[in-house]
Amino acid sequence: MSKHTKFLLKILSGRSDSNISFAELTQLLIRLKFDARIRGDHHIFTRNDVNEILNLQPQNGMAKSYQVKQVRNVIIQYQLAGDLIDE
């Protein structure tokens, strides 16, 4: 199992939302083919087939737990996990 798959499963499990690295979370979204736009400390992620816009900000190098929850919900709702698990 690759480290990317392990990280995705960690996000999907929901057991450590407050202990997720911001850099790893943004890399996950990029691997899921989201487009990134940065304005100051706001990292805005969009994808053509996803209606939601993910607006993430780091907090001491970590992702905010409610934003990890938002990312998880988008991955589940749009069934994006298969894009990485199949790799």
MARBA-3410 file (N, C-alpha, C, O; in Angstrom, 1 decimal):
87
0.9,-1.2,0.0,0.0,0.0,0.0,0.9,1.2,0.0,1.8,1.4,0.8 ~ 0.6,2.1,-0.9,1.5,3.3,-1.0,1.2,4.3,0.1,0.2,4.2,0.8 ~ 2.1,5.2,0.3,1.9,6.2,1.4,0.7,7.2,1.0,0.1,7.7,1.9 ~ 0.5,7.4,-0.3,-0.7,8.2,-0.7,-2.0,7.5,-0.3,-2.9,8.2,0.2 ~ -2.1,6.2,-0.5,-3.3,5.4,-0.1,-3.4,5.4,1.4,-4.6,5.6,1.9
-2.3,5.3,2.1,-2.4,5.3,3.6,-2.9,6.6,4.1,-3.8,6.7,5.0 ~ -2.5,7.7,3.5,-2.9,9.0,3.9,-4.4,9.2,3.6,-5.1,9.8,4.4 ~ -4.8,8.8,2.4,-6.2,8.9,2.0,-7.1,8.1,3.0,-8.1,8.6,3.4 ~ -6.7,6.9,3.4,-7.4,6.1,4.3,-7.5,6.8,5.7,-8.5,6.7,6.4 ~ -6.4,7.5,6.1,-6.4,8.2,7.3,-7.4,9.4,7.3,-8.1,9.6,8.3
-7.5,10.1,6.2,-8.5,11.1,6.0,-9.9,10.5,6.1,-10.8,11.1,6.8 ~ -10.1,9.4,5.4,-11.4,8.8,5.3,-11.9,8.2,6.6,-13.1,8.2,6.9 ~ -10.9,7.8,7.5,-11.3,7.2,8.7,-11.9,8.2,9.7,-12.8,7.9,10.5 ~ -11.4,9.5,9.6,-12.0,10.6,10.5,-11.5,10.5,11.9,-12.1,11.2,12.8 ~ -10.5,9.7,12.2,-10.0,9.6,13.6,-9.0,10.6,14.0,-8.7,10.7,15.2
-8.4,11.2,13.0,-7.3,12.2,13.4,-7.4,13.5,12.6,-6.4,13.9,12.1 ~ -8.6,14.0,12.6,-8.8,15.3,11.8,-7.9,16.4,12.3,-7.5,17.3,11.5 ~ -7.6,16.5,13.6,-6.8,17.6,14.1,-5.3,17.3,14.0,-4.5,18.2,14.4 ~ -4.9,16.2,13.4,-3.5,15.9,13.3,-3.1,15.6,11.9,-2.4,14.7,11.6 ~ -3.6,16.5,10.9,-3.3,16.3,9.5,-2.5,17.5,9.0,-2.8,18.6,9.3
-1.4,17.1,8.4,-0.5,18.2,7.9,-1.1,18.9,6.7,-1.8,18.3,5.9 ~ -1.0,20.2,6.8,-1.6,21.0,5.7,-1.0,20.7,4.4,-1.7,20.6,3.4 ~ 0.3,20.6,4.3,1.0,20.2,3.1,0.6,18.9,2.5,0.4,18.8,1.3 ~ 0.4,17.9,3.4,-0.1,16.6,2.9,-1.5,16.7,2.3,-1.9,16.1,1.3 ~ -2.4,17.5,3.0,-3.7,17.6,2.6,-3.8,18.3,1.2,-4.6,17.9,0.3
-3.0,19.4,1.0,-3.0,20.0,-0.3,-2.5,19.1,-1.4,-3.0,19.2,-2.5 ~ -1.5,18.3,-1.1,-0.9,17.4,-2.1,-2.0,16.4,-2.4,-2.0,15.9,-3.6 ~ -2.8,15.9,-1.5,-3.8,15.0,-1.7,-4.8,15.5,-2.7,-5.2,14.9,-3.7 ~ -5.2,16.8,-2.5,-6.2,17.4,-3.4,-5.6,17.6,-4.8,-6.3,17.4,-5.8 ~ -4.3,17.9,-4.9,-3.7,18.0,-6.2,-3.6,16.7,-6.9,-3.8,16.6,-8.1
-3.3,15.6,-6.1,-3.3,14.3,-6.7,-4.7,13.8,-7.2,-4.9,13.0,-8.1 ~ -5.7,14.4,-6.5,-7.1,14.1,-6.9,-7.6,15.0,-8.1,-8.8,15.1,-8.4 ~ -6.6,15.7,-8.7,-6.9,16.6,-9.9,-7.7,17.8,-9.6,-8.4,18.3,-10.5 ~ -7.5,18.4,-8.4,-8.1,19.7,-8.1,-7.1,20.8,-8.6,-5.9,20.6,-8.6 ~ -7.7,21.9,-9.0,-6.9,23.0,-9.4,-6.7,23.9,-8.2,-7.7,24.1,-7.4
-5.5,24.4,-8.0,-5.2,25.2,-6.8,-5.0,26.6,-7.2,-4.3,26.9,-8.2 ~ -5.5,27.5,-6.4,-5.3,29.0,-6.5,-5.0,29.5,-5.1,-5.6,29.1,-4.2 ~ -3.9,30.3,-5.0,-3.5,30.8,-3.7,-3.6,32.3,-3.7,-3.1,33.0,-4.5 ~ -4.3,32.8,-2.6,-4.5,34.2,-2.3,-4.1,34.4,-0.9,-4.8,34.1,0.0 ~ -2.9,34.9,-0.7,-2.4,35.0,0.7,-2.2,33.7,1.3,-1.5,32.8,0.8
-2.9,33.4,2.5,-2.8,32.1,3.1,-4.0,31.3,2.7,-4.1,30.2,3.3 ~ -4.9,31.7,1.9,-6.0,30.9,1.4,-5.6,30.1,0.2,-5.2,30.7,-0.8 ~ -5.8,28.8,0.3,-5.6,27.9,-0.8,-6.9,27.4,-1.3,-7.6,26.7,-0.5 ~ -7.3,27.8,-2.5,-8.6,27.6,-3.0,-8.5,26.4,-4.0,-7.8,26.6,-5.0 ~ -9.3,25.4,-3.8,-9.3,24.2,-4.7,-10.6,24.0,-5.4,-11.6,24.0,-4.7
-10.5,23.8,-6.7,-11.7,23.6,-7.5,-11.5,22.4,-8.4,-10.3,22.1,-8.7 ~ -12.6,21.9,-8.9,-12.5,20.8,-9.9,-13.8,20.9,-10.7,-14.8,21.1,-10.1 ~ -13.7,20.7,-12.0,-14.8,20.9,-12.9,-16.0,20.1,-12.5,-17.2,20.6,-12.6 ~ -15.8,18.8,-12.1,-17.0,17.9,-11.8,-17.4,17.9,-10.3,-18.2,17.1,-9.9 ~ -16.9,18.9,-9.5,-17.2,19.0,-8.1,-17.8,20.4,-7.9,-17.2,21.4,-8.3
-19.0,20.5,-7.4,-19.7,21.8,-7.2,-19.1,22.6,-6.1,-19.1,23.8,-6.1 ~ -18.6,22.0,-5.0,-18.0,22.7,-3.9,-16.7,23.3,-4.2,-15.9,22.7,-5.0 ~ -16.4,24.4,-3.5,-15.1,25.1,-3.6,-14.5,24.9,-2.2,-15.1,25.2,-1.2 ~ -13.3,24.3,-2.2,-12.6,24.1,-0.9,-11.6,25.2,-0.7,-10.7,25.4,-1.4 ~ -11.8,26.0,0.4,-11.0,27.1,0.8,-10.3,26.7,2.1,-10.9,26.7,3.1
-9.0,26.4,2.0,-8.2,25.9,3.1,-7.2,27.0,3.5,-6.6,27.6,2.7 ~ -6.9,27.0,4.8,-5.9,27.9,5.4,-5.1,27.1,6.4,-5.7,26.3,7.2 ~ -3.8,27.2,6.4,-3.0,26.5,7.4,-3.1,27.1,8.8,-3.3,28.3,8.9 ~ -2.8,26.3,9.8,-2.8,26.8,11.1,-1.6,26.1,11.8,-1.6,25.0,12.2 ~ -0.5,26.9,11.9,0.8,26.3,12.4,1.2,25.1,11.7,1.7,24.1,12.3
1.1,25.1,10.3,1.5,23.9,9.5,0.5,22.8,9.5,0.8,21.8,8.8 ~ -0.5,22.9,10.2,-1.5,21.8,10.2,-2.8,22.3,9.5,-3.1,23.5,9.4 ~ -3.6,21.3,9.1,-4.9,21.7,8.5,-5.9,21.8,9.7,-5.8,21.1,10.7 ~ -6.9,22.7,9.5,-7.9,22.8,10.5,-8.9,21.6,10.4,-9.2,21.2,9.3 ~ -9.3,21.1,11.5,-10.1,19.9,11.6,-11.4,20.0,10.8,-11.8,19.0,10.2
-12.0,21.2,10.8,-13.3,21.3,10.1,-13.1,21.3,8.6,-13.9,20.8,7.8 ~ -11.9,21.7,8.2,-11.6,21.7,6.7,-11.2,20.3,6.3,-11.5,19.9,5.1 ~ -10.6,19.5,7.2,-10.3,18.1,6.8,-11.7,17.4,6.7,-11.8,16.5,5.8 ~ -12.6,17.7,7.5,-14.0,17.1,7.4,-14.6,17.5,6.1,-15.3,16.7,5.5 ~ -14.5,18.7,5.7,-15.0,19.2,4.4,-14.4,18.4,3.2,-15.1,18.0,2.3
-13.1,18.2,3.3,-12.4,17.5,2.2,-12.9,16.0,2.2,-13.2,15.5,1.1 ~ -13.0,15.4,3.4,-13.5,14.0,3.4,-14.9,13.9,2.8,-15.2,13.0,2.1 ~ -15.8,14.9,3.2,-17.1,14.8,2.7,-17.2,14.9,1.2,-18.0,14.3,0.5 ~ -16.3,15.8,0.6,-16.3,15.9,-0.9,-15.8,14.6,-1.5,-16.3,14.2,-2.5 ~ -14.7,14.1,-0.9,-14.2,12.8,-1.5,-15.2,11.7,-1.5,-15.4,11.0,-2.4
-16.0,11.6,-0.4,-17.0,10.6,-0.3,-18.2,10.9,-1.2,-18.6,10.0,-1.9 ~ -18.7,12.1,-1.2,-19.8,12.5,-2.0,-19.6,12.3,-3.5,-20.5,11.8,-4.2 ~ -18.4,12.6,-4.0,-18.1,12.5,-5.4,-17.4,11.2,-5.7,-16.9,11.1,-6.9 ~ -17.2,10.4,-4.8,-16.5,9.1,-4.9,-15.2,9.2,-5.6,-14.9,8.6,-6.6 ~ -14.3,10.1,-5.0,-13.0,10.4,-5.6,-11.9,9.4,-5.1,-10.8,9.4,-5.6
-12.2,8.7,-4.0,-11.2,7.8,-3.4,-10.7,6.8,-4.4,-9.5,6.5,-4.3 ~ -11.5,6.3,-5.3,-11.1,5.3,-6.2,-10.0,5.8,-7.2,-9.2,5.0,-7.7 ~ -9.9,7.1,-7.3,-8.9,7.7,-8.2,-7.5,7.4,-7.7,-6.5,7.3,-8.4 ~ -7.3,7.4,-6.3,-6.0,7.1,-5.7,-5.8,5.7,-5.3,-4.7,5.2,-5.4 ~ -6.8,5.0,-4.8,-6.7,3.7,-4.3,-6.3,2.7,-5.5,-5.6,1.8,-5.2
-6.7,3.0,-6.7,-6.4,2.2,-7.8,-5.0,2.3,-8.3,-4.5,1.5,-9.1 ~ -4.3,3.4,-7.8,-2.9,3.6,-8.3,-2.0,2.5,-7.7,-0.8,2.6,-8.0
END
